[in-house]
Amino acid sequence: MSCRLASLVFTVMTWSSVAFGQSGLLPRGIGLYQVSYRSFADQSHRYDAQGERVPLSDRLAKDFNGTALLDGKGGASLQRLAEEVSKFDSDPKAKDSLVNSMRLGRLDADVKAKVNATVLGLAYGLGPRWTLFTGVPYVVADVKVKLRYQGENNAAQIKERLGELAFEELKAGLDQAAAMNTSAVSRAITNEGYAPLEHWSKSGFGDVRIGAKTAFRQGLMRPLVYSGSLTTTLLLPTGATESPDVLTDVDFGTGYYSLAFGYEQVLHLPQNYHVGLNTSYSHNFNSKRTKRVPETDETIVTAERKTTVTHNPGDDTAIELQVGKQWRGIKVSTAIGQKRHYGDRFHGSLAGGYAALARHSDSEQAYHKAAISYDTVRAYKNQRALVPFIIELSGYHPLVARNAMDERYIQLSLTSFFKAQ
Amino acid sequence: MKSRGIKVVFPLIGALSVAACGDLSSRAATANRRNEAEQQAKTGLTQTLYSYGDEIVKRMAAELVAAESQDLSGEWLWSLAGCNCGSSYKSRLLKRLSGTRGVLPQALVPDVRDQIRSNPEVNALLELGGFGELLESLFANDEKITGEIRKGIIAKITQSLPGGTRLTAEAPFFFDGFPAFANTSPATPGPMRSFALAEQVKRWHLVLGLDNLWQGVSAPANDDHGLQALATMQLLMEWKYLFGLHKLGDGTTFGGLTIDVAVGSSGGLGPFDPREESAGARYLAGSYTIEFPESTMIDLALNGEERWTHADDPVALEEQAEIWYTAAIAFSRLRPAARGKAAFLFAPGKGLLPDNAHLLPLAFLPGMKALLNQGFIDRETRRIFAFASRQGGEASLRPLVRLAAALGKWSTELQNIDDAGLDDTAKARLNRAPPALTEASRLVVQTILARHVQTSSEGGEPAVVFVDGDHEAPMALAAESLAILIRLDQSSLPSPLLREAIINLSEGLSQRLNQAWERDGSEANRLSADGILWLRAAISALAGYPAIDETLPWRAALTTALDAVVTSWQERTQL
């Protein structure tokens, strides 16, 4: 689950270049500070690999039938139990086989996550052609989980049916399986060194970005003007990454260094309309992480399997088409975009299901964004306003997505300026 | 009015008619249902037996009679030993055996050697020195000594058996060790220098399997328990010799043909006394060949040093399972708690067998434990192999079934060993055995159910059958497997799952039988003599389940037919 919520924080880091005005650059000696508050909608669903909206709890939800247990969906211990039961079948896959008749109930969960982020940004005009910037997010996350265990559990009947054929170890395993309930599952989770599931919250800083931007403007056929800006951003892995001991943990940072290149181009049209196209590419560098490596793809992984693994993150790409209009300091814009994070890979010295760690990491999302802002910079320059500031209200929602969170948010940001020299 | 009355009557008649019809129709419905049930009971195997029962019985009885005059196969003997039937025929076999020379001539049998050595005439000869040869021919030649041996044995048996025995010194029997059915000519001068344990164990099982002596059952006509008593003595003598447990006062050990589990046959043969602290684990297996100088009985008894060699063949699970099972049968016969009607055999002073005879079969257990743990069973992968070396792949159905029988029997016998008269240390060690034996049994049965039970459509209709390799198991093996599974379910491994499998397998077997008898079908479905006996054992054992005839309606008809087969066979083979 933790990887799902990580992408929320990643989105927090997206930097809006609109704050820099049309040229996108700050004059030499002028600084900018920005405070943004982004409030995400309560997270209870996500987009799965097929693009379907599914509950966040689906990774916790387990149907403990014989076939699923044989496939390792219930963890190593229950897989071993199912394997032992299947050894009495000449054809475990047959409909009426003993293992296929095994039912140990169903675990469901209600998961709700609340994430808010405040981002403090600073920028400084280094020269006519260069602006430096940095941004530091502060994230608050709160996750509530309610487990529900229901359905038929026929472990006791299976034990009775086996009678004295069952090995002593198998009898003990079936006794334990017969006693499964929500408390037993919760206990099984905490016995493996995991923090209790029910409620978890965390706050802290995310990954710091530092970057530089350069831009140019070129007049085209009157009254068209073309502007372009090139941004280079370095992402520092200063944000906390998920703890391997917390099932519902949230990554506040990516855990890896990233170098991003963005090119933003805007065509300024008559009557203060503009059309813009933003593209970016990020190369993400390898890093070391501490993870619990599953034996196959079980959700609950024993504490002994906690180890340092090498994380090879996939790269990121993004493209956004924006249309807007400005009128007397008020600007409205709407944009659609698509962003993609290519799949990660993990590997390490401990044999296990590394593919499971990277499952769902290949994500993409098409979205719509809208914003309205009020800008007093020009008025301030014309001495018609006391303070130069920009206040912007924006909203974002995914259109279609795959392996991604349901990232609906509204954001309020306030930008102002200062003279450094 | 009249018409009104008629009108009134008509409805009444109508009502009565309806009532009568209703009553009639319900009676008809009951009768229909009963007929339907009867019809259903007469389908399949039941119908076949109903139609062709006499012919089937005749055919099966003829098969049993024919088996008597054919070369005695191991499977026939094994099935015969386990069936509670054919006592006349078995007595004839014991008679045949008693007159058969064995690999170990009686002069080298430790008890006989002792007897010869303590014979006064022999001692006189020794003192006379140089006149020895002449006196030997006059007083203590081979024929005379053989006669003395016979007399001694008969005296012992007569003293022990109530009513004595009709065995006489004139009837040719020998107290050789390890005779074989193959060599059936009485008093054939040797040499028969090799024996195979896989063959000997069939004889041992036959001897121990005959209830007569142990259950106080009358011997067959014109016979008595003497032959069985003789054969039992011989068996125990052989086991004692194999384990090298006969020691003289000067420390000389006779025999001792066991092999160290840790080393294998390259480590040579040696004695094994499990009562010794450092005994380790040793076993018996394969074929043994003896060499000794051709000489007189006296010379052999006094000076003969036999030399044994062992063929370095892989140790086979089937052979070992049969040995262990036979040892368990021996323990069950000889143990104090079971002596009951055979207590006279152990009477102090005049008993044929020593009071601690039941301890001898326990000597097989250390070797069994070691061979299972370090050889046949791989506990990591839960596989059971056909050979202790684990070469040659996993065990097929027959060795598994025989292993299951052995483990189940020992598990039952060792549940309570208070009567065995063991010291605390030995008792504590043996008390650890039943849980381990039960776990091993579980593995064997699990393996059988997982690998050797399948739904097959070879015969047209799907049926749950035993399979061996890629094909349905032959009928005899299927019947034996079923009998053993029933035995386990009814003793040490009661299990509803096993019972379900047994019911399904019984139905499958009945379908195969039906095919065999309806159409005189494939070779695989043909019932051999041993198959008939195993089938009888299995079908009889099914009677142990409550309400079984509702579940398997053909069982009663088949039981009747099989009992008729055995009765007919026994009547034809009376002495």
Interface residues (C-beta under 8 A of the other chain):
Chain A: K87 F88 D89 S90 D91 L98 E160 R161 L162 G163 E164 L165 A166 F167 E168
Chain B: R382 P435 T438 E439 R442 L443 V445 Q446 L449 A450 R451 H452 V453 Q454 S492 L493 P494 S495 P496 L497 L498 E500
